[in-house]
């Protein structure tokens, strides 16, 4: 997967998806930061994965600092990612 930094990528300050996204059981927690970085916690393990992300429209691409890549889609304010469903934490 190639990294694209194009004009349709949302900019910090206008990112509607910045914030914490969690599975219904609270086990997986994605913190999407305004600086295009994310921090993922799993269970009691904080910062289990970290990396960068890019949002284009309702699509999100992740690039973990270890080289792992993943993607997801936001549908009706719900994040569908790698077989998981994450909800915005309010």
Biopython code that builds the backbone (N, CA, C, O; Angstrom):
import numpy as np
from Bio.PDB.StructureBuilder import StructureBuilder

atoms = [
    (1, "UNK", "N", (0.855, -1.172, 0.000)),
    (1, "UNK", "CA", (0.000, 0.000, 0.000)),
    (1, "UNK", "C", (0.899, 1.231, 0.000)),
    (1, "UNK", "O", (1.809, 1.336, 0.822)),
    (2, "UNK", "N", (0.654, 2.136, -0.892)),
    (2, "UNK", "CA", (1.482, 3.336, -0.964)),
    (2, "UNK", "C", (0.876, 4.462, -0.148)),
    (2, "UNK", "O", (-0.338, 4.529, 0.044)),
    (3, "UNK", "N", (1.723, 5.329, 0.321)),
    (3, "UNK", "CA", (1.283, 6.477, 1.106)),
    (3, "UNK", "C", (0.961, 7.609, 0.147)),
    (3, "UNK", "O", (1.790, 8.006, -0.672)),
    (4, "UNK", "N", (-0.245, 8.117, 0.262)),
    (4, "UNK", "CA", (-0.642, 9.244, -0.568)),
    (4, "UNK", "C", (-0.959, 10.427, 0.332)),
    (4, "UNK", "O", (-1.731, 10.313, 1.284)),
    (5, "UNK", "N", (-0.371, 11.526, 0.026)),
    (5, "UNK", "CA", (-0.649, 12.768, 0.746)),
    (5, "UNK", "C", (-1.193, 13.748, -0.273)),
    (5, "UNK", "O", (-0.469, 14.617, -0.758)),
    (6, "UNK", "N", (-2.467, 13.608, -0.595)),
    (6, "UNK", "CA", (-3.030, 14.450, -1.641)),
    (6, "UNK", "C", (-4.002, 15.469, -1.087)),
    (6, "UNK", "O", (-4.276, 15.497, 0.113)),
    (7, "UNK", "N", (-4.517, 16.300, -1.962)),
    (7, "UNK", "CA", (-5.310, 17.444, -1.534)),
    (7, "UNK", "C", (-6.666, 17.061, -0.967)),
    (7, "UNK", "O", (-7.278, 17.865, -0.264)),
    (8, "UNK", "N", (-7.163, 15.841, -1.253)),
    (8, "UNK", "CA", (-8.464, 15.490, -0.693)),
    (8, "UNK", "C", (-8.341, 14.909, 0.715)),
    (8, "UNK", "O", (-9.354, 14.601, 1.342)),
    (9, "UNK", "N", (-7.113, 14.754, 1.221)),
    (9, "UNK", "CA", (-6.899, 14.317, 2.597)),
    (9, "UNK", "C", (-7.307, 15.459, 3.513)),
    (9, "UNK", "O", (-6.976, 16.620, 3.272)),
    (10, "UNK", "N", (-8.022, 15.111, 4.556)),
    (10, "UNK", "CA", (-8.486, 16.133, 5.476)),
    (10, "UNK", "C", (-7.317, 16.660, 6.299)),
    (10, "UNK", "O", (-6.353, 15.939, 6.557)),
    (11, "UNK", "N", (-7.407, 17.894, 6.702)),
    (11, "UNK", "CA", (-6.333, 18.521, 7.450)),
    (11, "UNK", "C", (-6.682, 18.599, 8.929)),
    (11, "UNK", "O", (-7.860, 18.641, 9.285)),
    (12, "UNK", "N", (-5.657, 18.620, 9.808)),
    (12, "UNK", "CA", (-5.941, 18.781, 11.231)),
    (12, "UNK", "C", (-6.814, 20.011, 11.455)),
    (12, "UNK", "O", (-6.662, 21.033, 10.785)),
    (13, "UNK", "N", (-7.708, 19.893, 12.387)),
    (13, "UNK", "CA", (-8.635, 20.991, 12.651)),
    (13, "UNK", "C", (-9.953, 20.788, 11.925)),
    (13, "UNK", "O", (-10.991, 21.270, 12.377)),
    (14, "UNK", "N", (-9.921, 20.072, 10.794)),
    (14, "UNK", "CA", (-11.170, 19.789, 10.091)),
    (14, "UNK", "C", (-11.481, 18.295, 10.124)),
    (14, "UNK", "O", (-12.420, 17.841, 9.472)),
    (15, "UNK", "N", (-10.707, 17.544, 10.870)),
    (15, "UNK", "CA", (-10.908, 16.097, 10.921)),
    (15, "UNK", "C", (-12.126, 15.736, 11.774)),
    (15, "UNK", "O", (-12.104, 15.904, 12.993)),
    (16, "UNK", "N", (-13.162, 15.253, 11.147)),
    (16, "UNK", "CA", (-14.339, 14.880, 11.940)),
    (16, "UNK", "C", (-14.149, 13.568, 12.692)),
    (16, "UNK", "O", (-14.971, 13.229, 13.544)),
    (17, "UNK", "N", (-13.089, 12.826, 12.399)),
    (17, "UNK", "CA", (-12.909, 11.512, 13.005)),
    (17, "UNK", "C", (-11.874, 11.490, 14.123)),
    (17, "UNK", "O", (-11.638, 10.435, 14.713)),
    (18, "UNK", "N", (-11.261, 12.608, 14.424)),
    (18, "UNK", "CA", (-10.288, 12.666, 15.516)),
    (18, "UNK", "C", (-10.993, 12.327, 16.823)),
    (18, "UNK", "O", (-12.113, 12.770, 17.074)),
    (19, "UNK", "N", (-10.322, 11.541, 17.642)),
    (19, "UNK", "CA", (-10.872, 11.180, 18.946)),
    (19, "UNK", "C", (-10.754, 9.689, 19.189)),
    (19, "UNK", "O", (-10.070, 8.980, 18.450)),
    (20, "UNK", "N", (-11.418, 9.222, 20.220)),
    (20, "UNK", "CA", (-11.326, 7.825, 20.646)),
    (20, "UNK", "C", (-12.453, 7.006, 20.033)),
    (20, "UNK", "O", (-13.619, 7.401, 20.050)),
    (21, "UNK", "N", (-12.071, 5.853, 19.490)),
    (21, "UNK", "CA", (-13.000, 4.889, 18.904)),
    (21, "UNK", "C", (-12.801, 3.564, 19.624)),
    (21, "UNK", "O", (-11.667, 3.104, 19.757)),
    (22, "UNK", "N", (-13.886, 2.937, 20.095)),
    (22, "UNK", "CA", (-13.770, 1.723, 20.907)),
    (22, "UNK", "C", (-14.736, 0.644, 20.430)),
    (22, "UNK", "O", (-15.804, 0.941, 19.896)),
    (23, "UNK", "N", (-14.342, -0.615, 20.634)),
    (23, "UNK", "CA", (-15.259, -1.720, 20.377)),
    (23, "UNK", "C", (-16.311, -1.729, 21.477)),
    (23, "UNK", "O", (-16.111, -1.135, 22.536)),
    (24, "UNK", "N", (-17.425, -2.396, 21.230)),
    (24, "UNK", "CA", (-18.533, -2.410, 22.197)),
    (24, "UNK", "C", (-18.088, -2.926, 23.564)),
    (24, "UNK", "O", (-18.595, -2.472, 24.590)),
    (25, "UNK", "N", (-17.145, -3.873, 23.588)),
    (25, "UNK", "CA", (-16.668, -4.402, 24.859)),
    (25, "UNK", "C", (-15.529, -3.578, 25.468)),
    (25, "UNK", "O", (-15.057, -3.877, 26.565)),
    (26, "UNK", "N", (-15.091, -2.536, 24.746)),
    (26, "UNK", "CA", (-14.039, -1.659, 25.244)),
    (26, "UNK", "C", (-12.632, -2.237, 25.145)),
    (26, "UNK", "O", (-11.677, -1.607, 25.599)),
    (27, "UNK", "N", (-12.489, -3.412, 24.566)),
    (27, "UNK", "CA", (-11.183, -4.075, 24.518)),
    (27, "UNK", "C", (-10.213, -3.377, 23.566)),
    (27, "UNK", "O", (-9.043, -3.190, 23.902)),
    (28, "UNK", "N", (-10.689, -2.992, 22.383)),
    (28, "UNK", "CA", (-9.853, -2.300, 21.397)),
    (28, "UNK", "C", (-10.204, -0.829, 21.426)),
    (28, "UNK", "O", (-11.377, -0.461, 21.356)),
    (29, "UNK", "N", (-9.179, 0.022, 21.531)),
    (29, "UNK", "CA", (-9.397, 1.461, 21.590)),
    (29, "UNK", "C", (-8.424, 2.156, 20.644)),
    (29, "UNK", "O", (-7.208, 2.076, 20.823)),
    (30, "UNK", "N", (-8.965, 2.837, 19.641)),
    (30, "UNK", "CA", (-8.141, 3.601, 18.697)),
    (30, "UNK", "C", (-8.270, 5.067, 19.039)),
    (30, "UNK", "O", (-9.372, 5.614, 19.013)),
    (31, "UNK", "N", (-7.175, 5.705, 19.356)),
    (31, "UNK", "CA", (-7.170, 7.144, 19.571)),
    (31, "UNK", "C", (-6.592, 7.785, 18.310)),
    (31, "UNK", "O", (-5.386, 7.723, 18.075)),
    (32, "UNK", "N", (-7.453, 8.399, 17.501)),
    (32, "UNK", "CA", (-7.019, 9.075, 16.282)),
    (32, "UNK", "C", (-6.662, 10.506, 16.643)),
    (32, "UNK", "O", (-7.530, 11.297, 17.014)),
    (33, "UNK", "N", (-5.399, 10.832, 16.535)),
    (33, "UNK", "CA", (-4.885, 12.134, 16.949)),
    (33, "UNK", "C", (-4.931, 13.125, 15.784)),
    (33, "UNK", "O", (-4.893, 12.720, 14.622)),
    (34, "UNK", "N", (-5.011, 14.396, 16.087)),
    (34, "UNK", "CA", (-5.117, 15.445, 15.067)),
    (34, "UNK", "C", (-3.834, 15.612, 14.252)),
    (34, "UNK", "O", (-3.847, 16.294, 13.228)),
    (35, "UNK", "N", (-2.735, 15.009, 14.681)),
    (35, "UNK", "CA", (-1.465, 15.139, 13.954)),
    (35, "UNK", "C", (-1.235, 13.961, 13.002)),
    (35, "UNK", "O", (-0.095, 13.675, 12.638)),
    (36, "UNK", "N", (-2.309, 13.280, 12.598)),
    (36, "UNK", "CA", (-2.252, 12.143, 11.671)),
    (36, "UNK", "C", (-1.580, 10.912, 12.276)),
    (36, "UNK", "O", (-1.107, 10.048, 11.538)),
    (37, "UNK", "N", (-1.530, 10.818, 13.586)),
    (37, "UNK", "CA", (-0.991, 9.650, 14.277)),
    (37, "UNK", "C", (-2.138, 8.970, 15.022)),
    (37, "UNK", "O", (-3.153, 9.594, 15.333)),
    (38, "UNK", "N", (-1.955, 7.673, 15.303)),
    (38, "UNK", "CA", (-2.931, 6.967, 16.122)),
    (38, "UNK", "C", (-2.201, 6.178, 17.190)),
    (38, "UNK", "O", (-1.018, 5.860, 17.060)),
    (39, "UNK", "N", (-2.927, 5.872, 18.239)),
    (39, "UNK", "CA", (-2.425, 5.063, 19.334)),
    (39, "UNK", "C", (-3.520, 4.049, 19.655)),
    (39, "UNK", "O", (-4.633, 4.424, 20.021)),
    (40, "UNK", "N", (-3.201, 2.773, 19.517)),
    (40, "UNK", "CA", (-4.193, 1.721, 19.749)),
    (40, "UNK", "C", (-3.879, 0.977, 21.034)),
    (40, "UNK", "O", (-2.748, 0.543, 21.250)),
    (41, "UNK", "N", (-4.883, 0.834, 21.883)),
    (41, "UNK", "CA", (-4.767, 0.051, 23.107)),
    (41, "UNK", "C", (-5.588, -1.227, 22.931)),
    (41, "UNK", "O", (-6.615, -1.238, 22.252)),
    (42, "UNK", "N", (-5.108, -2.302, 23.559)),
    (42, "UNK", "CA", (-5.807, -3.586, 23.529)),
    (42, "UNK", "C", (-5.858, -4.121, 24.946)),
    (42, "UNK", "O", (-4.828, -4.430, 25.544)),
    (43, "UNK", "N", (-7.059, -4.227, 25.473)),
    (43, "UNK", "CA", (-7.213, -4.700, 26.850)),
    (43, "UNK", "C", (-6.480, -3.794, 27.812)),
    (43, "UNK", "O", (-6.675, -2.578, 27.793)),
    (44, "UNK", "N", (-5.645, -4.365, 28.647)),
    (44, "UNK", "CA", (-4.869, -3.580, 29.615)),
    (44, "UNK", "C", (-3.584, -3.031, 29.016)),
    (44, "UNK", "O", (-2.863, -2.276, 29.668)),
    (45, "UNK", "N", (-3.297, -3.411, 27.768)),
    (45, "UNK", "CA", (-2.054, -2.979, 27.116)),
    (45, "UNK", "C", (-2.253, -1.646, 26.401)),
    (45, "UNK", "O", (-2.766, -1.600, 25.283)),
    (46, "UNK", "N", (-1.846, -0.577, 27.048)),
    (46, "UNK", "CA", (-1.908, 0.754, 26.438)),
    (46, "UNK", "C", (-0.820, 0.864, 25.375)),
    (46, "UNK", "O", (0.232, 0.236, 25.496)),
    (47, "UNK", "N", (-1.067, 1.649, 24.348)),
    (47, "UNK", "CA", (-0.106, 1.869, 23.262)),
    (47, "UNK", "C", (0.418, 0.551, 22.689)),
    (47, "UNK", "O", (1.618, 0.402, 22.456)),
    (48, "UNK", "N", (-0.484, -0.398, 22.465)),
    (48, "UNK", "CA", (-0.108, -1.689, 21.882)),
    (48, "UNK", "C", (0.421, -1.492, 20.468)),
    (48, "UNK", "O", (1.375, -2.151, 20.054)),
    (49, "UNK", "N", (-0.207, -0.580, 19.732)),
    (49, "UNK", "CA", (0.218, -0.257, 18.372)),
    (49, "UNK", "C", (0.148, 1.244, 18.180)),
    (49, "UNK", "O", (-0.758, 1.905, 18.688)),
    (50, "UNK", "N", (1.100, 1.771, 17.451)),
    (50, "UNK", "CA", (1.116, 3.195, 17.134)),
    (50, "UNK", "C", (1.547, 3.353, 15.693)),
    (50, "UNK", "O", (2.252, 2.503, 15.149)),
    (51, "UNK", "N", (1.127, 4.432, 15.084)),
    (51, "UNK", "CA", (1.515, 4.690, 13.716)),
    (51, "UNK", "C", (0.829, 5.928, 13.190)),
    (51, "UNK", "O", (0.415, 6.806, 13.946)),
    (52, "UNK", "N", (0.717, 5.978, 11.871)),
    (52, "UNK", "CA", (0.062, 7.134, 11.259)),
    (52, "UNK", "C", (-1.149, 6.664, 10.478)),
    (52, "UNK", "O", (-1.307, 5.478, 10.187)),
    (53, "UNK", "N", (-1.990, 7.614, 10.151)),
    (53, "UNK", "CA", (-3.192, 7.295, 9.395)),
    (53, "UNK", "C", (-3.514, 8.437, 8.456)),
    (53, "UNK", "O", (-3.037, 9.560, 8.626)),
    (54, "UNK", "N", (-4.338, 8.129, 7.457)),
    (54, "UNK", "CA", (-4.836, 9.145, 6.525)),
    (54, "UNK", "C", (-6.296, 8.844, 6.254)),
    (54, "UNK", "O", (-6.686, 7.689, 6.079)),
    (55, "UNK", "N", (-7.096, 9.895, 6.222)),
    (55, "UNK", "CA", (-8.523, 9.772, 5.933)),
    (55, "UNK", "C", (-8.803, 10.469, 4.618)),
    (55, "UNK", "O", (-8.410, 11.616, 4.406)),
    (56, "UNK", "N", (-9.497, 9.749, 3.730)),
    (56, "UNK", "CA", (-9.968, 10.329, 2.472)),
    (56, "UNK", "C", (-11.443, 10.010, 2.378)),
    (56, "UNK", "O", (-11.831, 8.851, 2.231)),
    (57, "UNK", "N", (-12.262, 11.044, 2.463)),
    (57, "UNK", "CA", (-13.707, 10.807, 2.494)),
    (57, "UNK", "C", (-14.057, 10.032, 3.748)),
    (57, "UNK", "O", (-13.828, 10.503, 4.862)),
    (58, "UNK", "N", (-14.623, 8.824, 3.564)),
    (58, "UNK", "CA", (-14.964, 8.001, 4.728)),
    (58, "UNK", "C", (-14.033, 6.787, 4.861)),
    (58, "UNK", "O", (-14.326, 5.864, 5.621)),
    (59, "UNK", "N", (-12.916, 6.787, 4.127)),
    (59, "UNK", "CA", (-11.953, 5.686, 4.142)),
    (59, "UNK", "C", (-10.734, 6.085, 4.989)),
    (59, "UNK", "O", (-10.261, 7.220, 4.913)),
    (60, "UNK", "N", (-10.233, 5.141, 5.793)),
    (60, "UNK", "CA", (-9.042, 5.385, 6.600)),
    (60, "UNK", "C", (-7.997, 4.310, 6.299)),
    (60, "UNK", "O", (-8.317, 3.123, 6.238)),
    (61, "UNK", "N", (-6.758, 4.731, 6.113)),
    (61, "UNK", "CA", (-5.616, 3.844, 5.960)),
    (61, "UNK", "C", (-4.717, 4.021, 7.169)),
    (61, "UNK", "O", (-4.483, 5.139, 7.628)),
    (62, "UNK", "N", (-4.216, 2.904, 7.680)),
    (62, "UNK", "CA", (-3.304, 2.901, 8.821)),
    (62, "UNK", "C", (-1.948, 2.357, 8.382)),
    (62, "UNK", "O", (-1.884, 1.413, 7.595)),
    (63, "UNK", "N", (-0.869, 2.944, 8.882)),
    (63, "UNK", "CA", (0.487, 2.442, 8.702)),
    (63, "UNK", "C", (1.123, 2.364, 10.087)),
    (63, "UNK", "O", (1.536, 3.379, 10.648)),
    (64, "UNK", "N", (1.197, 1.160, 10.628)),
    (64, "UNK", "CA", (1.793, 0.938, 11.930)),
    (64, "UNK", "C", (3.300, 1.204, 11.854)),
    (64, "UNK", "O", (3.919, 0.989, 10.811)),
    (65, "UNK", "N", (3.875, 1.663, 12.939)),
    (65, "UNK", "CA", (5.309, 1.954, 12.971)),
    (65, "UNK", "C", (6.174, 0.718, 12.704)),
    (65, "UNK", "O", (7.348, 0.851, 12.359)),
    (66, "UNK", "N", (5.605, -0.483, 12.859)),
    (66, "UNK", "CA", (6.358, -1.712, 12.583)),
    (66, "UNK", "C", (6.251, -2.137, 11.127)),
    (66, "UNK", "O", (6.908, -3.093, 10.715)),
    (67, "UNK", "N", (5.421, -1.433, 10.327)),
    (67, "UNK", "CA", (5.276, -1.757, 8.915)),
    (67, "UNK", "C", (3.954, -2.399, 8.552)),
    (67, "UNK", "O", (3.655, -2.556, 7.368)),
    (68, "UNK", "N", (3.157, -2.774, 9.533)),
    (68, "UNK", "CA", (1.846, -3.372, 9.282)),
    (68, "UNK", "C", (0.907, -2.323, 8.702)),
    (68, "UNK", "O", (0.949, -1.166, 9.120)),
    (69, "UNK", "N", (0.063, -2.703, 7.750)),
    (69, "UNK", "CA", (-0.923, -1.778, 7.186)),
    (69, "UNK", "C", (-2.323, -2.335, 7.379)),
    (69, "UNK", "O", (-2.522, -3.547, 7.451)),
    (70, "UNK", "N", (-3.277, -1.440, 7.459)),
    (70, "UNK", "CA", (-4.678, -1.822, 7.600)),
    (70, "UNK", "C", (-5.536, -0.686, 7.055)),
    (70, "UNK", "O", (-5.042, 0.403, 6.761)),
    (71, "UNK", "N", (-6.812, -0.958, 6.928)),
    (71, "UNK", "CA", (-7.723, 0.075, 6.450)),
    (71, "UNK", "C", (-9.092, -0.127, 7.071)),
    (71, "UNK", "O", (-9.376, -1.156, 7.685)),
    (72, "UNK", "N", (-9.926, 0.875, 6.897)),
    (72, "UNK", "CA", (-11.274, 0.809, 7.424)),
    (72, "UNK", "C", (-12.163, 1.816, 6.729)),
    (72, "UNK", "O", (-11.727, 2.590, 5.877)),
    (73, "UNK", "N", (-13.428, 1.778, 7.124)),
    (73, "UNK", "CA", (-14.426, 2.674, 6.545)),
    (73, "UNK", "C", (-15.333, 3.189, 7.661)),
    (73, "UNK", "O", (-15.764, 2.432, 8.530)),
    (74, "UNK", "N", (-15.608, 4.474, 7.617)),
    (74, "UNK", "CA", (-16.563, 5.082, 8.539)),
    (74, "UNK", "C", (-17.937, 5.061, 7.874)),
    (74, "UNK", "O", (-18.112, 5.601, 6.782)),
    (75, "UNK", "N", (-18.903, 4.441, 8.531)),
    (75, "UNK", "CA", (-20.270, 4.386, 8.023)),
    (75, "UNK", "C", (-21.190, 4.832, 9.149)),
    (75, "UNK", "O", (-21.236, 4.201, 10.206)),
    (76, "UNK", "N", (-21.922, 5.917, 8.925)),
    (76, "UNK", "CA", (-22.859, 6.437, 9.926)),
    (76, "UNK", "C", (-22.207, 6.592, 11.295)),
    (76, "UNK", "O", (-22.766, 6.174, 12.308)),
    (77, "UNK", "N", (-21.015, 7.201, 11.317)),
    (77, "UNK", "CA", (-20.278, 7.488, 12.546)),
    (77, "UNK", "C", (-19.873, 6.227, 13.311)),
    (77, "UNK", "O", (-19.764, 6.239, 14.537)),
    (78, "UNK", "N", (-19.650, 5.133, 12.563)),
    (78, "UNK", "CA", (-19.154, 3.880, 13.112)),
    (78, "UNK", "C", (-17.953, 3.485, 12.258)),
    (78, "UNK", "O", (-18.015, 3.570, 11.032)),
    (79, "UNK", "N", (-16.862, 3.053, 12.891)),
    (79, "UNK", "CA", (-15.652, 2.649, 12.184)),
    (79, "UNK", "C", (-15.649, 1.138, 12.012)),
    (79, "UNK", "O", (-15.668, 0.386, 12.986)),
    (80, "UNK", "N", (-15.625, 0.709, 10.758)),
    (80, "UNK", "CA", (-15.518, -0.710, 10.415)),
    (80, "UNK", "C", (-14.063, -0.942, 10.030)),
    (80, "UNK", "O", (-13.587, -0.418, 9.023)),
    (81, "UNK", "N", (-13.357, -1.733, 10.840)),
    (81, "UNK", "CA", (-11.901, -1.883, 10.675)),
    (81, "UNK", "C", (-11.492, -3.321, 10.971)),
    (81, "UNK", "O", (-11.683, -3.807, 12.086)),
    (82, "UNK", "N", (-10.927, -4.006, 9.966)),
    (82, "UNK", "CA", (-10.346, -5.344, 10.143)),
    (82, "UNK", "C", (-11.300, -6.311, 10.846)),
    (82, "UNK", "O", (-10.894, -7.047, 11.745)),
    (83, "UNK", "N", (-12.553, -6.306, 10.437)),
    (83, "UNK", "CA", (-13.539, -7.202, 11.030)),
    (83, "UNK", "C", (-14.095, -6.731, 12.357)),
    (83, "UNK", "O", (-14.921, -7.415, 12.961)),
    (84, "UNK", "N", (-13.656, -5.579, 12.815)),
    (84, "UNK", "CA", (-14.146, -5.027, 14.088)),
    (84, "UNK", "C", (-15.052, -3.836, 13.809)),
    (84, "UNK", "O", (-14.979, -3.213, 12.750)),
    (85, "UNK", "N", (-15.899, -3.536, 14.770)),
    (85, "UNK", "CA", (-16.738, -2.343, 14.706)),
    (85, "UNK", "C", (-16.396, -1.507, 15.925)),
    (85, "UNK", "O", (-16.485, -1.962, 17.066)),
    (86, "UNK", "N", (-15.996, -0.256, 15.649)),
    (86, "UNK", "CA", (-15.626, 0.652, 16.726)),
    (86, "UNK", "C", (-16.562, 1.846, 16.724)),
    (86, "UNK", "O", (-16.933, 2.362, 15.670)),
    (87, "UNK", "N", (-16.937, 2.272, 17.913)),
    (87, "UNK", "CA", (-17.859, 3.387, 18.088)),
    (87, "UNK", "C", (-17.126, 4.577, 18.679)),
    (87, "UNK", "O", (-16.202, 4.432, 19.480)),
    (88, "UNK", "N", (-17.560, 5.753, 18.263)),
    (88, "UNK", "CA", (-16.966, 6.965, 18.829)),
    (88, "UNK", "C", (-17.267, 7.044, 20.321)),
    (88, "UNK", "O", (-18.416, 6.912, 20.742)),
    (89, "UNK", "N", (-16.231, 7.257, 21.105)),
    (89, "UNK", "CA", (-16.425, 7.417, 22.543)),
    (89, "UNK", "C", (-16.757, 8.866, 22.819)),
    (89, "UNK", "O", (-16.046, 9.770, 22.380)),
    (90, "UNK", "N", (-17.824, 9.083, 23.537)),
    (90, "UNK", "CA", (-18.242, 10.464, 23.837)),
    (90, "UNK", "C", (-18.080, 10.766, 25.304)),
    (90, "UNK", "O", (-18.381, 11.876, 25.742)),
]
sb = StructureBuilder()
sb.init_structure("model")
sb.init_model(0)
sb.init_chain("A")
sb.init_seg("    ")
for serial, (resi, resn, name, xyz) in enumerate(atoms, 1):
    if name == "N":
        sb.init_residue(resn, " ", resi, " ")
    sb.init_atom(name, np.array(xyz, "f"), 0.0, 1.0, " ", f" {name:<3s}", serial, name[0])
structure = sb.get_structure()
